[in-house]
Amino acid sequence: MATAELHGQKFNPFEQGYAAFLKGVSIKQNPFETENDTSPASKRKWTDGWNKAQREAGRKA
């Protein structure tokens, strides 16, 4: 499973997806979309975070 940390705090998949959008990462680069990761819930949560960040960025534009 893909994990990320900031100041020792683990990011959940939603937060990772949200942060990925802010960094300019493509939605196709979902780290939970691998053959080794057996958690479709994590994949969906990452995508949900990415999509939410995109919607919020659209409102601010």
Secondary structure, DSSP 8 states (H G I E B T S, - for coil): ----EETTEE--HHHHHHHHHHTT--GGG-TT-SSS---HHHHHHHHHHHHHHHHHHHHH-
